Amino acid sequence: MSYEYQKQRPVIPMSRTKIQELFNAAMARVYLWMFTGLLLTTIVAYIASTSETILRFVFGTPFVMLGLFVVEIGLVIAISAAIMKLSPAKALTLFFLYAALNGVTMSVIFLAYTSGTVIMAFGTTSVLFGIMSVVGYTTKSDLTKWGPILLMGLVGIIIASVANMFLASSTLDWIITYAGILLFLALIVYDTKYMKMMTVKFAIAGDKQMVSRIGVLGALKLYLDFINLFLFVLRLFGRK
């Protein structure tokens, strides 16, 4: 079987077996990069939480904390916007840089919650992530329409969270927590399905570089889904 890659390029013959091999290898890298990013975040967060110097520098200086958040947001935007232009190596480097910086900002978790609560929340998040990722990977349903709905839900949670900083409503806080968990469970399904579709597309085309680029973007999306789901689960367990 052959597939047409681009009008300017010749037809590239590629068997179904070769496409499946390329796809399987790409998906394996996505999850490897994602979990490597999570491991890096965890290590950096733990080291930072045990260093009084780092804690004072980061959390004792508002401008430093704000600067870290700005840099993190900038890295996410840069990777997402320039993924088609960046080399896979550069995109992966930016992803790991983001994971390390996120570890610094998340180090406060080890101070705000007991180790038992953190471990229980992480384990629960891992199980939920695995289940929803399998659903997204295996579903044959078209999830395209989910995109705008999930985006609106994310914006709604952000607005409600900001509003509750002033309202300090425990009821609204509970609603935000449960809504956040449901939202990111849905996002895991959606992003897994999207990543699979894009990987198949470029695997069929035989474009290994684009497969690697999409792999980094997929790792970033799933990493963010995991982290945010973990934070909401941690809030739930922390109250208990």
C-alpha contacts under 8 A as a table, 3 or more apart, distances in Angstrom:
res1	aa1	res2	aa2	distance
1	M	13	P	6.26
1	M	14	M	6.26
1	M	15	S	5.82
1	M	16	R	7.54
2	S	11	V	6.63
2	S	12	I	5.95
2	S	13	P	4.25
2	S	14	M	5.69
2	S	15	S	7.43
3	Y	11	V	6.02
3	Y	12	I	5.98
3	Y	13	P	6.46
3	Y	14	M	7.30
3	Y	204	I	7.02
3	Y	205	A	6.62
4	E	7	K	7.46
4	E	9	R	7.93
4	E	10	P	7.24
4	E	11	V	4.89
4	E	12	I	6.57
4	E	205	A	7.03
5	Y	9	R	6.57
5	Y	10	P	7.49
5	Y	11	V	6.53
5	Y	12	I	7.06
5	Y	205	A	4.99
5	Y	206	G	7.50
6	Q	9	R	5.27
6	Q	10	P	7.62
7	K	10	P	7.53
12	I	205	A	7.76
12	I	206	G	7.44
14	M	18	K	6.28
14	M	19	I	6.76
14	M	204	I	7.55
14	M	206	G	7.61
15	S	18	K	5.22
15	S	19	I	6.35
16	R	19	I	5.06
16	R	20	Q	6.08
17	T	20	Q	5.11
17	T	21	E	6.18
18	K	21	E	5.07
18	K	22	L	6.19
19	I	22	L	5.15
19	I	23	F	6.07
19	I	200	V	7.96
19	I	203	A	5.79
19	I	204	I	5.90
19	I	206	G	7.82
20	Q	23	F	5.00
20	Q	24	N	6.00
21	E	24	N	5.20
21	E	25	A	6.14
22	L	25	A	5.24
22	L	26	A	6.12
22	L	203	A	6.21
23	F	26	A	5.06
23	F	27	M	6.18
23	F	199	T	6.50
23	F	200	V	6.31
23	F	203	A	6.06
24	N	27	M	5.24
24	N	28	A	6.13
25	A	28	A	5.14
25	A	29	R	6.32
26	A	29	R	5.18
26	A	30	V	6.35
26	A	199	T	7.30
26	A	211	V	6.67
26	A	212	S	6.82
26	A	215	G	6.50
27	M	30	V	5.00
27	M	31	Y	6.53
27	M	196	K	7.75
27	M	199	T	7.85
27	M	215	G	7.18
28	A	31	Y	5.49
28	A	32	L	6.11
29	R	32	L	4.87
29	R	33	W	5.92
29	R	215	G	6.97
30	V	33	W	5.31
30	V	34	M	6.11
30	V	215	G	5.07
30	V	216	V	6.53
30	V	218	G	6.37
30	V	219	A	5.07
31	Y	34	M	4.95
31	Y	35	F	6.05
31	Y	219	A	6.49
32	L	35	F	5.38
32	L	36	T	5.99
33	W	36	T	4.99
33	W	37	G	6.08
33	W	216	V	7.39
33	W	219	A	6.02
34	M	37	G	5.11
34	M	38	L	6.35
34	M	219	A	4.66
34	M	220	L	6.74
34	M	222	L	6.89
34	M	223	Y	5.55
35	F	38	L	4.87
35	F	39	L	6.06
35	F	223	Y	7.69
36	T	39	L	5.03
36	T	40	L	6.10
37	G	40	L	5.07
37	G	41	T	6.16
37	G	95	F	7.59
37	G	96	F	5.89
37	G	99	A	5.44
37	G	100	A	7.78
37	G	223	Y	7.31
38	L	41	T	5.06
38	L	42	T	6.16
38	L	99	A	7.00
38	L	223	Y	7.01
39	L	42	T	5.09
39	L	43	I	6.18
40	L	43	I	5.23
40	L	44	V	6.13
40	L	96	F	7.64
40	L	99	A	6.43
40	L	100	A	6.01
40	L	103	G	7.38
41	T	44	V	5.28
41	T	45	A	5.93
41	T	99	A	5.23
41	T	100	A	5.22
41	T	101	L	7.63
41	T	102	N	6.24
41	T	103	G	4.12
41	T	104	V	7.75
42	T	45	A	5.11
42	T	46	Y	6.12
42	T	103	G	6.15
43	I	46	Y	5.24
43	I	47	I	6.18
43	I	103	G	7.39
44	V	47	I	5.15
44	V	48	A	5.98
44	V	100	A	6.17
44	V	103	G	4.99
44	V	104	V	6.14
44	V	107	S	7.62
45	A	48	A	5.18
45	A	49	S	6.04
45	A	102	N	7.94
45	A	103	G	4.27
45	A	104	V	5.22
45	A	105	T	7.42
45	A	106	M	5.85
45	A	107	S	4.08
45	A	108	V	7.83
45	A	110	F	7.87
46	Y	49	S	5.10
46	Y	50	T	6.44
46	Y	103	G	7.99
46	Y	107	S	6.15
46	Y	110	F	7.09
47	I	50	T	5.36
47	I	51	S	6.48
47	I	107	S	7.97
48	A	51	S	5.19
48	A	52	E	7.92
48	A	54	I	5.90
48	A	55	L	6.61
48	A	103	G	7.95
48	A	104	V	6.05
48	A	107	S	5.84
49	S	52	E	7.44
49	S	54	I	7.81
49	S	55	L	6.65
49	S	107	S	5.01
49	S	108	V	6.48
49	S	110	F	6.36
49	S	111	L	6.98
51	S	54	I	5.40
51	S	55	L	6.29
52	E	55	L	5.09
52	E	56	R	6.06
53	T	56	R	5.32
53	T	57	F	6.14
54	I	57	F	5.08
54	I	58	V	5.99
55	L	58	V	5.31
55	L	59	F	5.62
55	L	60	G	7.05
56	R	59	F	5.55
56	R	60	G	4.63
56	R	61	T	7.28
57	F	60	G	5.51
57	F	61	T	5.92
57	F	64	V	7.40
58	V	61	T	5.78
58	V	62	P	7.55
58	V	64	V	5.62
58	V	65	M	5.52
58	V	105	T	7.92
59	F	62	P	6.55
59	F	64	V	7.57
59	F	65	M	6.18
61	T	64	V	5.48
61	T	65	M	6.68
62	P	65	M	5.27
62	P	66	L	6.12
63	F	66	L	5.02
63	F	67	G	5.86
64	V	67	G	4.96
64	V	68	L	6.21
65	M	68	L	5.17
65	M	69	F	6.44
65	M	105	T	7.47
66	L	69	F	5.20
66	L	70	V	6.25
67	G	70	V	5.08
67	G	71	V	6.16
68	L	71	V	5.12
68	L	72	E	6.09
68	L	101	L	7.11
68	L	105	T	7.51
69	F	72	E	5.07
69	F	73	I	6.16
70	V	73	I	5.21
70	V	74	G	6.03
71	V	74	G	4.92
71	V	75	L	6.14
72	E	75	L	5.15
72	E	76	V	6.40
72	E	98	Y	5.90
72	E	101	L	6.98
72	E	102	N	7.14
73	I	76	V	5.22
73	I	77	I	6.25
74	G	77	I	5.15
74	G	78	A	5.96
75	L	78	A	4.96
75	L	79	I	6.06
75	L	94	L	6.76
75	L	95	F	7.67
75	L	98	Y	6.42
76	V	79	I	5.33
76	V	80	S	6.11
76	V	95	F	7.98
76	V	98	Y	7.61
77	I	80	S	5.18
77	I	81	A	5.82
78	A	81	A	5.29
78	A	82	A	5.70
78	A	83	I	7.74
79	I	82	A	5.47
79	I	83	I	5.35
79	I	91	A	6.30
79	I	94	L	7.16
79	I	95	F	7.51
79	I	217	L	7.17
80	S	83	I	5.57
80	S	217	L	6.65
81	A	84	M	7.78
82	A	85	K	5.36
82	A	86	L	6.02
83	I	86	L	5.32
83	I	87	S	7.95
83	I	91	A	6.82
83	I	213	R	6.23
83	I	214	I	7.49
83	I	217	L	7.10
84	M	210	M	7.37
84	M	213	R	6.94
86	L	90	K	6.16
86	L	91	A	5.90
86	L	213	R	7.74
87	S	90	K	5.30
87	S	91	A	6.20
87	S	209	Q	7.87
87	S	213	R	7.22
88	P	91	A	5.12
88	P	92	L	6.04
88	P	209	Q	6.96
88	P	212	S	5.84
88	P	213	R	5.10
88	P	216	V	7.25
89	A	92	L	5.17
89	A	93	T	6.15
90	K	93	T	5.00
90	K	94	L	6.26
91	A	94	L	5.21
91	A	95	F	6.25
91	A	213	R	7.19
91	A	216	V	6.61
92	L	95	F	4.98
92	L	96	F	6.28
92	L	216	V	6.01
93	T	96	F	5.26
93	T	97	L	6.13
94	L	97	L	4.97
94	L	98	Y	6.16
95	F	98	Y	5.12
95	F	99	A	6.26
95	F	216	V	7.50
95	F	220	L	6.72
96	F	99	A	4.90
96	F	100	A	6.17
97	L	100	A	5.17
97	L	101	L	6.29
98	Y	101	L	5.18
98	Y	102	N	6.00
99	A	102	N	5.07
99	A	103	G	6.27
100	A	103	G	5.06
100	A	104	V	6.78
101	L	104	V	5.20
101	L	105	T	6.69
102	N	105	T	5.22
102	N	106	M	6.04
103	G	106	M	5.07
103	G	107	S	6.05
104	V	107	S	5.33
105	T	108	V	6.86
106	M	109	I	5.73
107	S	110	F	5.88
107	S	111	L	7.46
108	V	111	L	5.15
108	V	112	A	6.17
109	I	112	A	5.09
109	I	113	Y	5.93
109	I	118	V	7.89
110	F	113	Y	5.72
110	F	114	T	6.86
110	F	115	S	6.86
110	F	118	V	7.61
111	L	114	T	7.46
113	Y	117	T	6.34
113	Y	118	V	6.56
113	Y	238	G	6.80
114	T	117	T	5.30
114	T	118	V	6.40
115	S	118	V	5.09
115	S	119	I	6.09
116	G	119	I	5.21
116	G	120	M	6.08
117	T	120	M	5.15
117	T	121	A	6.05
117	T	234	L	7.25
117	T	237	F	6.59
117	T	238	G	6.58
118	V	121	A	5.17
118	V	122	F	6.04
118	V	234	L	6.69
119	I	122	F	5.06
119	I	123	G	6.05
120	M	123	G	5.16
120	M	124	T	6.12
121	A	124	T	5.15
121	A	125	T	6.02
121	A	230	F	6.45
121	A	233	V	5.84
121	A	234	L	5.22
121	A	237	F	6.76
122	F	125	T	5.06
122	F	126	S	6.10
122	F	230	F	6.21
122	F	234	L	7.86
123	G	126	S	5.10
123	G	127	V	6.37
124	T	127	V	5.26
124	T	128	L	6.22
124	T	233	V	7.85
125	T	128	L	5.12
125	T	129	F	5.87
125	T	226	F	7.18
125	T	229	L	6.64
125	T	230	F	5.48
125	T	233	V	7.05
126	S	129	F	5.07
126	S	130	G	6.06
126	S	226	F	7.89
127	V	130	G	5.17
127	V	131	I	6.29
128	L	131	I	5.23
128	L	132	M	6.18
128	L	185	L	7.55
129	F	132	M	5.31
129	F	133	S	5.86
129	F	185	L	7.24
129	F	188	I	6.98
129	F	226	F	6.76
130	G	133	S	5.19
130	G	134	V	6.21
131	I	134	V	5.30
131	I	135	V	6.39
132	M	135	V	4.93
132	M	136	G	6.21
132	M	185	L	6.47
132	M	186	A	7.70
132	M	188	I	6.12
132	M	189	V	5.44
133	S	136	G	5.04
133	S	137	Y	6.01
133	S	188	I	5.92
133	S	189	V	5.54
133	S	192	T	5.96
134	V	137	Y	4.95
134	V	138	T	6.03
134	V	189	V	7.90
135	V	138	T	5.38
135	V	139	T	5.76
135	V	189	V	6.24
136	G	139	T	5.52
136	G	188	I	7.21
136	G	189	V	4.09
136	G	190	Y	6.27
136	G	191	D	7.60
136	G	192	T	5.16
136	G	193	K	4.85
137	Y	189	V	7.57
137	Y	192	T	5.90
137	Y	193	K	5.59
137	Y	196	K	6.82
139	T	193	K	7.67
142	D	145	K	7.66
143	L	146	W	5.36
143	L	147	G	7.55
143	L	190	Y	6.48
143	L	193	K	7.62
144	T	147	G	5.96
145	K	148	P	6.60
145	K	149	I	7.24
146	W	149	I	5.29
146	W	150	L	5.96
146	W	190	Y	7.21
147	G	150	L	5.35
147	G	151	L	6.18
147	G	190	Y	7.66
148	P	151	L	5.03
148	P	152	M	6.15
149	I	152	M	5.19
149	I	153	G	6.22
150	L	153	G	4.92
150	L	154	L	6.16
150	L	183	L	6.90
150	L	186	A	7.77
150	L	187	L	7.08
151	L	154	L	5.09
151	L	155	V	6.27
152	M	155	V	5.13
152	M	156	G	6.07
153	G	156	G	4.98
153	G	157	I	6.25
153	G	183	L	6.99
154	L	157	I	5.21
154	L	158	I	6.32
154	L	183	L	7.32
155	V	158	I	5.14
155	V	159	I	6.21
156	G	159	I	5.19
156	G	160	A	6.06
157	I	160	A	5.04
157	I	161	S	5.95
157	I	176	I	6.35
157	I	179	A	7.60
157	I	180	G	6.96
158	I	161	S	5.11
158	I	162	V	6.26
159	I	162	V	5.23
159	I	163	A	6.14
160	A	163	A	5.03
160	A	164	N	6.04
160	A	176	I	7.21
161	S	164	N	5.12
161	S	165	M	6.53
161	S	173	D	7.71
161	S	176	I	7.08
162	V	165	M	5.32
162	V	166	F	7.47
163	A	166	F	5.69
163	A	167	L	6.33
164	N	167	L	4.59
164	N	168	A	5.12
164	N	169	S	6.22
164	N	172	L	7.07
164	N	173	D	7.14
165	M	168	A	5.62
168	A	173	D	7.86
169	S	172	L	5.28
169	S	173	D	6.15
170	S	173	D	4.91
170	S	174	W	6.26
171	T	174	W	5.20
171	T	175	I	6.39
172	L	175	I	4.97
172	L	176	I	6.10
173	D	176	I	5.11
173	D	177	T	6.16
174	W	177	T	5.10
174	W	178	Y	6.32
175	I	178	Y	5.40
175	I	179	A	5.92
176	I	179	A	5.06
176	I	180	G	5.82
177	T	180	G	5.13
177	T	181	I	6.35
177	T	232	F	5.65
177	T	233	V	7.74
177	T	235	R	7.13
177	T	236	L	6.86
178	Y	181	I	5.14
178	Y	182	L	6.32
178	Y	232	F	7.69
179	A	182	L	5.18
179	A	183	L	5.99
180	G	183	L	5.02
180	G	184	F	6.20
180	G	229	L	7.24
180	G	232	F	6.34
181	I	184	F	5.48
181	I	185	L	6.17
181	I	229	L	5.71
181	I	232	F	5.96
181	I	233	V	6.84
182	L	185	L	5.16
182	L	186	A	6.30
183	L	186	A	5.22
183	L	187	L	6.21
184	F	187	L	4.67
184	F	188	I	6.09
184	F	225	D	5.83
184	F	226	F	7.85
184	F	228	N	7.08
184	F	229	L	5.69
185	L	188	I	5.28
185	L	189	V	6.72
185	L	225	D	7.91
185	L	229	L	7.27
186	A	189	V	5.25
186	A	190	Y	6.22
187	L	190	Y	4.89
187	L	191	D	5.80
187	L	225	D	6.71
188	I	191	D	5.32
188	I	192	T	5.95
188	I	222	L	6.52
188	I	225	D	6.09
188	I	226	F	7.86
189	V	192	T	5.33
189	V	193	K	6.21
190	Y	193	K	5.24
190	Y	194	Y	6.15
191	D	194	Y	4.95
191	D	195	M	5.93
191	D	218	G	7.37
191	D	221	K	6.76
191	D	222	L	6.86
192	T	195	M	5.14
192	T	196	K	6.13
192	T	218	G	7.66
192	T	222	L	7.44
193	K	196	K	5.13
193	K	197	M	6.25
194	Y	197	M	5.18
194	Y	198	M	6.24
195	M	198	M	5.28
195	M	199	T	6.04
195	M	214	I	7.28
195	M	215	G	7.60
195	M	218	G	5.60
196	K	199	T	5.16
196	K	200	V	6.12
197	M	200	V	5.23
197	M	201	K	6.18
198	M	201	K	5.00
198	M	202	F	6.42
198	M	214	I	7.09
199	T	202	F	5.46
199	T	203	A	5.89
199	T	211	V	5.69
199	T	214	I	6.73
199	T	215	G	7.45
200	V	203	A	4.98
200	V	204	I	6.02
201	K	204	I	5.45
201	K	205	A	6.46
202	F	205	A	4.82
202	F	206	G	6.10
202	F	207	D	5.46
202	F	208	K	7.29
202	F	210	M	6.40
202	F	211	V	5.72
203	A	206	G	5.00
203	A	207	D	6.18
203	A	208	K	6.81
203	A	211	V	6.42
204	I	207	D	7.84
207	D	210	M	5.50
207	D	211	V	6.34
208	K	211	V	4.94
208	K	212	S	6.27
209	Q	212	S	5.13
209	Q	213	R	6.28
210	M	213	R	4.89
210	M	214	I	6.04
211	V	214	I	5.26
211	V	215	G	6.03
212	S	215	G	4.84
212	S	216	V	6.46
213	R	216	V	5.28
213	R	217	L	6.49
214	I	217	L	4.99
214	I	218	G	5.95
215	G	218	G	4.99
215	G	219	A	6.09
216	V	219	A	5.02
216	V	220	L	6.21
217	L	220	L	5.08
217	L	221	K	6.22
218	G	221	K	5.11
218	G	222	L	6.15
219	A	222	L	5.30
219	A	223	Y	5.87
220	L	223	Y	4.99
220	L	224	L	6.16
221	K	224	L	5.25
221	K	225	D	6.23
222	L	225	D	4.92
222	L	226	F	6.05
223	Y	226	F	5.14
223	Y	227	I	6.16
224	L	227	I	5.14
224	L	228	N	6.06
225	D	228	N	5.40
225	D	229	L	6.04
226	F	229	L	5.19
226	F	230	F	6.01
227	I	230	F	5.05
227	I	231	L	6.25
228	N	231	L	5.09
228	N	232	F	6.39
229	L	232	F	5.28
229	L	233	V	6.16
230	F	233	V	5.11
230	F	234	L	5.91
231	L	234	L	4.98
231	L	235	R	6.24
232	F	235	R	5.07
232	F	236	L	6.37
233	V	236	L	5.01
233	V	237	F	6.20
234	L	237	F	5.13
234	L	238	G	5.71
235	R	238	G	5.00
235	R	239	R	6.33
236	L	239	R	5.55
236	L	240	K	6.76
237	F	240	K	5.09
